[in-house]
Amino acid sequence: MSLIKSISGIRGTIGGRPGEGLSPLDIVKFTAAYARFIKETTTGTSNVIVVGRDARLSGPMVSDLVTATLAGMGFDVVNIGLASTPTTEIAVVMEKACGGIILTASHNPLQWNALKLLNEHGEFLDAAQGKKVLEYAAADDYVFATVENLGHVYTNDTYTRRHIEQVLDLKLVDTHAIRKADFTVAVDAVNSVGGVIIPKLLRALGVNNIIELNCEATGKFAHTPEPIPENLTQIADLMRDGRADVGFVVDPDVDRLAIVMENGEMFVEEYTLVSVADYVLSHTPGATVSNLSSSRALRDVTAAHGCSYSPAAVGEVNVVAKMKETGAVIGGEGNGGVIYPEAHYGRDALVGVALFLTLLAKSGKKVSELKAGYPQYAIAKNKIELTPDINVDAILDAMKKKYASEKITDIDGVKIDFADRWVHLRKSNTEPIIRIYAEAPTMAEADALALDIKNVMASLA
């Protein structure tokens, strides 16, 4: 059993002893701690917290516990039921709520679930705020409401429709061009909420020919849910048979978007943001942001438009903060996470789908032809499983010293920039691993760089 308590939320496997897995007692404890934090820090007058969930098997149970706990803390709850992460984020804003909780473990397997915590702006808590929630939970420092002050739970099933309407209203989304292109689109939604919302979005955009794979929101994932190549053989085979113009794959909570080309090859998650940014910058020049583990291709495309690029620490909240600081018009993360401020400050696969289809329709190109026009890099994503005897901080400090002659960025782990390649080493916020991301002009070179770095780290351990 696993329970990971971090500033990005509370994530764990369902069941087990309290404190070892995400047990009902843990769910109540962390929800109550969050409720206390919101009560003390909200700047508005609202007493409403929004709750949405993905289609995981544990979702109804976790949702019942969370909504009841919030009511027990004196909050009114708007339960929007099955909803994507970005849908829940915009619901917080539309409800003028003081916070929100998303029940999803994102790309983790079905035995996992999590509480993702939002502020009154529908954005994730920052590091200091998340730390305060963890402190309250560790000390069981919260007080439940008296019977006269209990909250109420309301249901609202309109937000999927309202989210789609918001996407359609974006100025750079051209439904006429998409409809005229008459695309056939394949979708793999890994049996979660994406199977509900993505086909509805496509029809609203003017796509009449949709091939749905794993779109029944049963929570019984047809494959490992992270949208990376080794998990996407089914849609790749379909695309290879020439049955669709483009394939879209989302993770269980629909904040990440992977694209499959018409020839069955991966567009590569890194290039979801690169391509959408290229389209946005061609109409609205401005700054861009991505995290340190994302491809240099965004920096290159941004420069080609005469604009400025800035890196941020890994994590949506860090990217959003840097985007606000620089006034970025587009940003996100290389895992397929597109953040478009014209919509909202959150990763949103719906926005990614709509902007990419508009780009594809207006370009008149095949997806593979679009990809060929971008700077070509390959990222090798590796990891080292952590054991209690591994001193991560000591290893990273030793790596900084060893490569001191190169450009070092240490705002989040250690990133070493070489002339035509880079490697980023950091401890994951969501899994007990050290992530090793290496990028180079080819995958063979990226793999070789990652292997070299792993060997050096092993020698320093």
N, C-alpha and C positions, 0 to 999 in steps of 0.2 A: 504494500500500500504506500502511496505517496501523497504528501501534502506540501505544497510550495507556497509560502507566504511571501509576497513581494509587493513592491510599490505599484505594480501593474495589475494587482488583483490577487485573489485567493484561488488557487488551482489545485485540484487533487483527484485521486481516484475515489470512486464512490464506495462507501462501506468501510469496514475495519473499526479499530478502536479510535475513540476521539483523539485528535492530535496526530494520528498516523495516516488516516485517509480523510477524504472530505465527508465526514459523518454528519448526520443531522444536527448534532450538538455544535460542531464546528460551523455549519451553515448559520445557525441561529446566532452564535457568538460574533462572527464577523459581520453579519448583517446588522446586529444591534450596535456594534462599535461604529460602523459606517453611519448609522442613523444618528448616533450622538454627534459625530463629526459634522454632519450636515446641519443639524439643529444649531450647533455653535457657530458655524461659519457662513451659512447662506446669507446673502445680502438682500434677498427679496422677501416678499411677504407670503409666498406660496408655502403650503404645507403638503405638497404633492410630490411623490416620488414615482417615477415610471419604471416598470419592470417588463422586460421582454426576454424571450428565450429562443434557442435553436431547437432542433427536433430530437435531441438526444433522448435516449430511453429514460434517463433520470430526470429529464426536464420538468415534467409535471410535479414530481415529488419535491424537487429543489424549489420550484416556483411557489408551491403551497407553503413551504417553510419560510421562504423569504418574504412573501406578501403578508403572512400572518405575523411575522416578527416585526416588520415595519409598522403594521397596524398596532401591534403591541407596544411599539415605541411612540405611538401617538401620531403617526403620519397617515394621510390618505394615500392610497395606492391606485395608480392607473395601470392595470395589467393589460398589455397589448398582445399577450399570447405569443404565438409563433411569429417571430420577427427577426430580421437581420440585425446585425450590430449597427450599421448606419441608420437603419429605420428607427431603432430605439434612440439613437443619438438625436435625430431630428424630432422625435416625439417629445423629448425633454424640452426642447425649445418651443415647439408648437403648444405644448401644454402649459408653458411658463412654469415648469416644475422647478423644484429646488435640487433635484438630483435624479439619478437613474441607476439601475443595476441591470446589466446584461448577463444572462445565464448561458454561458457558452465556454467551452474549452478550445474554441477555434479549431486548429488543425490536429489536435490530439485525438487519439482513438476513443472509441465509444464508452470505455469505462471511466473516462475523465469527465469532469465538469468544472465550472469555475464561476466566480462572482467577479465581473468586471465593473468597476465603480466609476460613475460619471458625476461631474459637478453640475451646477445649474445652467451651464452653457452647452450641455450635452457633450462635453469633452472629458477625457480621462483625468483623474487626479494626478497632480505632479508628485515628485519624489517626497517633498516635505509633507504634503497632505496624506499620501499613502502611508508614510511612516507613522503619522499620528493615529490613523485608523488601526494600524498594527499594534501600537502601544496600548490603545484602549482595549483592544481584544485580549492582549496578553495579560492585562491586569483585571479583566472582567469589569472594566470601569464604565458602566452604563446603567441607566435607571429606566425601567419600563413605566409606561403611563398607568395612571389610575383608571378605574373602570369608566369614570365620567369622561375621560380624555382619550379613549381608544380611537384609532383611526378607522377608516372604512376602505373597502376594496371595491373598485369599479373596473369593469372590462370595457375595452375599446378596440374593436377589430378593424378600424378604418385606416390604420397607418401604412399598411402596404400600398393601398391605393394612393394615399397622399404623398408617399415617398416617390412613387412613379410619376405622379403629376409634377412634383418638384423637379425631377430630372428632365421631363419633357419641356419644362419652362426655361431651361438653361439656354442662353442665347447661342451658344456654339453647338447645340444639338440640332441637327437638321433632319427632321423626320421625313420631309419631302425627298431629300436626296437618298435616304435609306430606303424608303418605299420604292423609289424609282430603280434602285440598284437590284431589287428583287433577289436578295440574298437567301441562300439556304444556310441556316445556322444550326450547328449541333451544340447541345448543352449537357454537361455532366455536373450535377448538383449534389452528388454523393449523399443522396437520401436525407437531405436536411432542408432547411427553410429556403435555400436557393431554388429548390425545385418548385416552390410556390411562386416566388417573386420574379425570377429571371424570365421564365416563359411569358408571364404577364407583361413584363417590361418590353420584351421583344415584340409582342403583338402590338403594344401601344406605340412602339417606334415605327411600325409598318412592316415588320418581318412576318410574312405569311407562312414560310416554310421552315418549321422548327423540328429538329430531331431531338427528342428528349431521352437522355440516358440517366438512370438513377435519380429521377425527379419526384419519386414518391417520398414524401417527408415522413418516413417511418422511423428514422433514427438508427436503423440497422445499416450501417455504412457498407456499401458494396465493395469498397476497397479502402485502403489506408487513406484517411481524408486529406492529408497534406497534398496540395496540387503541384507535385513535382513529377518529372518524367516517369520515374519507375512506377508510379501509382496510376498513370494515365494511359495504359496500354489499350484499354477498350475504345476510348474516343480516338486515339491515334490510329488504330486499325480502321475505324469507320472513315476517318478523314483520308486515309491512304487509299481507300476504295473510290475516292472521288465523289462522295455523296454529299459534301457540303463545302461551302466557300470558306467558312471559318468555324472554329470550335472554341467555345468558352467553357472554362472550368472554374468553379468557385469552391471555397472551403465551407465548412458547415455553418459559419456565421456571416458569410458573404461580404467580408471586407477585403478579401484578396481575389485577384483575377488573373488566371493563367489563360493563355491563348494558344490554340493549336492551328498550325498553318494548313492550307488546303492539300498539301502533300503528306500530311500526317506527322510532320516534324514539329517540335516545340518552337514557338515563337520566342520562348524563354521568358520566365517571369520578370526578369530585370527589364525587359524591353516593353512590358506593359506601360510602365511609367514613362520610359523614354519616348515611345511613339505618341502617347497622349500629350506629353509635354511639347513635343515638336509641333503638334497640331495647335495647341493652345498658344504657344509662343508666336506662331505664324499669324495669329489674329490679335493677340494681346501681349505684346512684348513686356517682359518683366523678369524679376528674379525667380530662381528655382532653388529647391532644397531637397536633399535626400540624406539618408543616414550613411554613416561611415562604411557600412558593409554593402552599399549599393554600387552599381557599375559606374565607371568613369564615363560611360556613354552619355549619361545625362549632362555631365559637365561639358562634354564636347558639343553636344547638340545645343546647349544653352549658349555657348560661346559662338557657335555658328550663326545664331540669331542676334549676336551683339549684346547679349545679356549676361548677368552675373549669377554664378552658382555658389552656394554655401553648403558645407557638410554639417550634419547634426549627429549627436549621440544616437545610438539605436533606441528605438521605442517611439511609438506614435506621439506621445506627449512631448518628447524632445524635438521631433521634427516640426510639430505644430508651433512650439515656442519659437523655433528659429524662423519659421515661415512668417509669423507675426512680426518678429524683430526686423526681418528684411523686406517685408511687404511682398512676399513671393506670390506669384499668380498661379503657380502649380508646384506641387511637391509630393513627397511620399516616400515609400520604401521599396527596395528592389525585390521584395517578396510578392509583388503584384498589387501593392497597396497604393492607390491613387488618392491624393488629397487635393481637392479643388475648392478653394475658398468661396467661389461663386455659389457652390452648393452648401457646404458646411465644412468645418475643420475636423474631418474624420476620414479614414480610409473607406472607400465606397466602391464596391465592384459594379454597382448599377451605373454610377457616373462613368466608370471606366468603359463599360460596355457601350454606352450611348455615345461617348466621345470617340471611341475607337471605330465604331461602325460608321459614324459621320466621316471620319478621316478616310476610312477605306472606300466609302461610297464616292467621296469627292475626288479621291486620287485616281480612280479607275484602274487601280493595280490589284494584283493578287496579294495575299498576305505575305507570301514569301518574297515578293518583289519589294514590298515596303521594308521588310526586315533587311534586305540586302543593301538598302540605301542608308542604313545607320552605321556608325562606327562599330567595328566588330571586335568584341571582347568575349571571353569565356570565364565564368566563375566556377571554381571548385569549392563546394561547401562540405567541409569536414567537421568532425568533432572528436573530442576526447572525453570519455566517460569519467566523471569525477569519483574519486574514492576519498575517504576521510584523511588519508595521509598525504594528499596532494595540496600543497600550499600555492594556491593560484596567484596570490599577490606577489609572492617571492619569484615565481616563474616569470610573470609579466615584467617585473622590475629587472630581472636578469636579461630578458630579451631586449628591453630598452637600452641597456648598457651595451649589449653585444652589437646592436645595430645603430649605435649613436651617430654614425657617420651618414646615415640616411635620414630622410624626413620622417619624423616621429610625431604622431598625434595621439594624445593620451586622455582625451576627454571622455572616452569610453573604452576601457581596455587599452590595447596598444595597436595602432595601425602603423605599418611600415611602408612608406611609399618609395618604390624604386623608380627608375627612369621610365619604364614602360609596363610596369606591373605593381601590384601591391598585395599585402597580406594584412588581415585584421584578426586579432586575437581578443576574445572577450568571454567572460563568464555569462552564460545565459540567465535571463531573469525568470524563465519559465520551465527550464529543465536542468537536471544536475549534470551539466556538461560544460566544457570549454568549446566554443565555436571557433573554427579556423576557416576563414573565408580568404581565398586567394584568387586574384584576377590577373589574366595575362592575355596576349593576343590570340592564343589558341588554348583549347582545353588540355592538350598534352602538356603545355608549358605551365598552365595553372595547377594541374595535378602534381607536376614535378616540384613546383614551388611549395605547395602545401606539404608534400612529403618531406622536403628539405627542412621546412620549419618544424614539422612534428618531430623529426629526428633531433634537431637542435634543442627543442623543448625537453625531449626525453633525456638528453645529455645534461641538462641543467636542473632537472627535477631532483 
